[in-house]
């Protein structure tokens, strides 16, 4: 039967489509490849890129005409409003913390122009006064009486965590409590927020909901410096933490044990609050890969991380219908089998430009046992520096490889950066629509 005569499959809702894609069930393939833009802090776009895309699509500035809201301060990610969700055909919506990386509320929006002139909206406590050299600092909870915790370099596009490690480190007095200060029982206020938001998103949209309550990722290097804490103690420097996973392994293990106890209790409370209204939960953002290989050996992963990942995922699978989502940048091909054994359902961002991460190999070897979420176009070279034609070709190639038989949610390889040409972003979404129209 030729493609023109092939009967079209029954149209699914976005929620059904995403669930079919991550079900690992050959009989439940989606009607088309689902798409994510802005469903999480690792599948979104810089606020400047969101602004540029809105302009290309004729949607205006966003934010009621005042500018795109910066909803994730650390990476300067922009809000993907409902009109843009529909314009790009996105199937996923986020449910995340009401506070940002600096520990203050995403509320009280005020105007601020990015260094390239892009008009944006930022939270009320966001510091918009740069230093004489153009550096912009952010302060924990917006408190200017304590040292800053985040730094945006002049002409930079995202913030870096400042090293606030307290030296010298006395191993004899290191306390697990210092490195677990931020891991505490979730507040009733936050539970109410998640309950209300989950109910609203579930009942008012047909989108899949990706839930990221935080507190479940062991050793996530983006979180170790704790830029939302005014006076973080313990091992907080990035280099110091990485060395500690080898030189202070017993201490790190105890930190993880403490975090696990709190995390499991919070999962119970969160499930009571949101029930089955969410479909996917972001359970780990710890990067184990780099461009040329893994940061740690498989043996180290199995000894230090896998036991905790397994217990988190077991609780979720035994008590909920949620699918578990791991984000791991870089080359992680030698760890994917362990991720599957630990109970992860979904792997992101699928960095095919890293060593050993060949798309065909990944799909053939692992595609029946773990869903891929990402890898839709290379954000290191092709998307920022390629031509629209090169972007189109790579997007359609990745859709063909990863989308075969389901088990795939299309997204870029991590977030779209702020200086990506807008014509390449438009070409990317046009390529997705063309592929899905031809194969649905």
N, C-alpha and C positions, 0 to 999 in steps of 0.2 A: 504494500500500500504506500503510495507516495505521500510526501509531507502535507500536501494540500488536502488530501482526502482523509488523513488520519483524524479520528474523532478526538475532540478536545476533552481533556479530563475535567471532571467536576471542579469548579472553582472552590478553593479553600479560603477560610479567613486567615489573616496573618498568624493568629495564634495557632490554628490547626497546622498551618504550613511549617512553622518553626518546630512544633512538637513532632511532626512527621519527619522532619529533617534530622532531628537528634535522637530519634527513637531506636536506631540500630535494628530496624525491622524492615526487611526487604518488601514486605507487603504494604508498608505504609509510606511510600515515597511521596514527596510533596508535589503539588501541581506545577510548581516552578521553583527555582532556587530562591530561597528567602534572602532578604537583604537587611543589613544592619547599618545604620548611621546614627550614632549618638546613644546607643543602648547602654554604654558603659564608659568609664574613664579611659578605656584603652581601645575603643571602637568608634571614636568621634572625630572631631575636626577642630582645629584652632579657630578661635573666634573670627580672625581675619579671613580664613578660608570659608567659613560659614557665610560671612558677609559677602564675599566675592561670589559665592555660588548663588546666594539669594538674588544678587544684582543680575547675574547672567540669566536667571530664570524669571526675572521680572517680578520678584516677590517683595521688593522694597527692603528697607533696612532691618526690619524685625524689631522686637521690643516696642511695639506700638509706634514705629517710625522713629524711635530714638536711638536704636542700635541693638546689636546682638548682645545678649546677656552672657557674661563670663561666668559659667556655672561651675567650672573646675579650675580653680585659681592656679594650681601648681603648673599645669600644662597649658593654661590659658585656653581651655576648651569652650566653645560656644554652644549655647542652647540651640537645639534643633526643634523649632516650633512645629506645631501640627501642619501648617501649610507646606513646610519644607519636607516633613515626613511623607506627606502624600505625593509631593512633586517628584521625589526620588524613588517612591515605592518602597519605603522602609517598613519592616515588619516587626520591629522591636522597640520598646520604650524602656527607659531606665527608672528604677526606684532606688535612690541612693540617699545618703545622709543629708540632712538639712544644713549641715555645716561643711565648710571647705577645709583645705589642707592647713590653713592658718588658724583654724579653730573657731572662726566666727560665722555667723549665719549668712546664708545667701538670701539677703533681704535688704530692703531700703535702697533700691537700685539708684545709682547716680551716674551721670555721663562722664566719660573719660575718653580721650583720643589716644589711640595707640601711637607708637613712634612713627608709623608710616602714614598717619593721618586717619586711619579707620576709626569711625565713631563707635564706641562700645558702651555698654552699661556694666558697672561693677558694683559689688555690695557696699553698703554704707560704710563699713569699717575698713575697706580697702584703701591703702595709702596711695594717693595719686601725686604726691610731691616728691620728685626725683632729687637725688643728690646733685651737686654742681657738675659732676662728670656724666650725668645721665643715668646713673645706677638707680634702681628703684627697689627699696626694701619693703618687706611685709613683716608684721609683728604678730606674735602669738596672741590670739583673741583680740587683735587690733590694739593691743596695749603698748603704747609708745614709751612707757617707763621701763620696759625690759628690752634686752638686746633683740635685734631682728633675727628672724629664723629663715627667711627666704630672700633670695636676691635675683632680680632681673637685670642682666647686664645691659649696658647701653646698646641699642639696636638688636637686643636679643628677642627671642620669641616665646620663651617660657622661663619659669623660675628654677633656680637651683637651691637645694637645701644648704644652709650654712653649717659649717662644722662647729658645733658647740660642745664637742667632747671635752670633759673636764680632766685635765692632766695634773699630776701623774696619776695613773691608775694603780691602785693598791689592790692586788688580787686577794689579799687576806681579808679585805673589808667589802669586797663586791657582794651586793645583795640582789637576789632574784627580784625582790619587790621593786627595786629601782628600774629594772628593765621591763617591768610589767605594770607600771603605773597607769598606762593608758588602757589596759585590759581590765575592765570592770563590768559589773552587772549593768546591763542596758537600762536606761531610765524609763520610767513610765511615760514621760513626755515624748521620748523617741518612739516608744512602742505605739503610742496613740497616733503619732505622725505617720508611721509606716502602715498602721491599720487603715487610717483614713485614705492615704494615698493609694494603697493597694486596692481598696474597694472602689475608689474613683476610677483608676486606670482600667480595672477589670470590667467594670460595668459600663463605662462610657466609651470604650474603644474595643476593637477586636484584636489588638496587638498582643504579641508575647511580651511578658514583663521580665526583665533581667534585674534581679535584686542584688544590691551590694551593700549590706549593712556594715561591712568592715569587721575587723577583729578576728578573722579566721585564717589569715595568711601568716605562715610561720617564716620569719626572717626576711620579709619583703623589704629590700634595701631602700625603697622609696619611703617606707614607713619607719624604719629604724631610727632616723634622726628626730622623729616626732616634732615637726615644726609647729604643731598646735600647742605644745607644752611650753610653759614659760621658763622652766628650769629642768630640762631633762637630765636624768642621772643614769648611771650605769654605762654600758657600752653603747655609744651613740654615733661615733664617727664611722663613716662608711668603710674606710680601710681597716680600722680597728675591729669592726664587726666581722668583716670577711676573714681576717686573721684569727679571730676568736673562734670561728666555727671549726678551726683545726687545733688551735692552741688552748682554747678554753671550752672544749667540746662538752664536758660534763656540766659546766655552768649554762651553756646555751641549751642543753637538753632539759635542764631544770626550768629554764625560762619557758620553753615550749610546753612542758608539762603543766605549768601554772596557767599558761595561756589556753591550753586545751580544756582544762577544767572550767574556766570561765566561758570559753567558746561554746561548749556543749550546753551549759546552762542557758546561755543567751539564745542558742538555737531553739531550745524548747520554748522559751518565752516568745521568740519571734514567730515560731510556727503557730502558737496560740493567737498571735496578733493578726497574721496575714493569711493563715490557712493555706489552701491550695489556689489562692488567687494569683500567686506568682508562679512562673514556670521554670525559671532558671535562677540559680544562685551562684554568685561570684565567690568562690571559696579560696582561691589562691592567686596572688599576683607576683609571687617570688620568681625572679628570673634566674634560671640555672644555666642558660646558654649565652654564648658570645658569638662573634662572627665566624670563628674558626673551630669551635668545639664547645664543650661544656665547661662551666666554671668549676664544677666539682665532678668527682668520679661517680659512676653509678653506685659503687660501694658506699661512698659517703652519703649519697642521697638515701639509700636504703637504710643506713644506720641512723641518720639524724632527722630526716624529713618524712620519709614514707610512713613510719608508724603513726604519725600524727595526722597526715593526710588520710590514711586509711580509716582512722577512728572518726574523723569528721564526716567523711563520705558515707561510712556505714550508718552513722546516726541518721543522716539525711535520707538515705535510701530505705532505711527501716521504718521511718516515721512520716515520710512525706512522699509526694509524687515529683518533687523538684529534680531537675537535672543539674549536675555539678559542673562548674566552669573553671578551668585552670588557664591562667595567662602565663606563658613562659617565653620570653624573647630568645632569639638567637638559635643556635644549633642545639636542639634537644633530642635528636633522633635516637640517641643511645639511651634515653630515659623514657621514651614514650611507652614502651612495654610496661615499665614500672608505674607510670601514670595510670595505665589501664588497670593494672592489678590493684592499685590504690583506690580505684573506684571512680575516677574522673570520667564524666560522660563527654566533655567537650574540651578541645584544645584550641587555644588562641595564643598568638596572632598568626602562627604558621609562617615563619620567616623563611621563605623559599630561597632567599639570597644567601643564607648562611650555609656553612659546610654540611653536606649530607642531607639537606632538606629538599631533595628533588621532589616535585609535586607527584609525579607518576609513582615513584617509589613509596611515598607516604600513603597515597591512596590505596595502592595495591597491598601494602603490607599491613596497614592499620585501619583502613577505611571502613571495615565491617564492625570494628570494635570501639572506635572513638570517633566522634563527629569533629570535623574541622570547621573552625569559625574564623575566617580571615584568609590571608594569603591571596586575596583577589587581585592585587596589583602591588608591585614593589614600590614602597614609599621611600627607599633610599636613592634610587636612580630613575626608574621609569616614570613614575608619577611626577616628581619635581623637575626632571631634566629631559624627559623624552618628548616626542611630538605627540599630538593627539592621535595620530595613526598608530604609533607604537603603543600608546596606552590602550587603545581599542583592541589591538591584536593580543596584548597580554591578558587583558580582562577576559576576553572570549576564550582564550586558551585555558586559563585557570578554571573558568566555569565548566568548560568541557571535561577537564580532568577531574576536578573535585566534585562537580555536580552529578556525575554519572551514578545513578542508583540511589540518590539521596545522601544523607550523612554530611550535609554541607550547608553552612550559612555564609553568604558572601559578605565580606568586609575587606577593606584595605588591610595591608600588613601594618597594624598599629594605626595611630591617629594620622589624619591628614594635616600636614604642617602648614604654617601660616603664609609661607611664600610660594606655595604651589600655584602655577598658572591656572587661572580659573577655567580656561578653555580645556585644560586637561581633565579637570574635575567633571566638567560637563560631558566630555567625551567618554569618561568612565561610566557615568550613569546611563548614557545613551547606549553604550555597548551592552550593559546589563539588560536594559529593556529590550533591545533587539534580540539578544540571546533567549530571554525568557519568552518573548512573543513567538519565536520560532520553535521552541521546545515544549511549550505548555499544551 
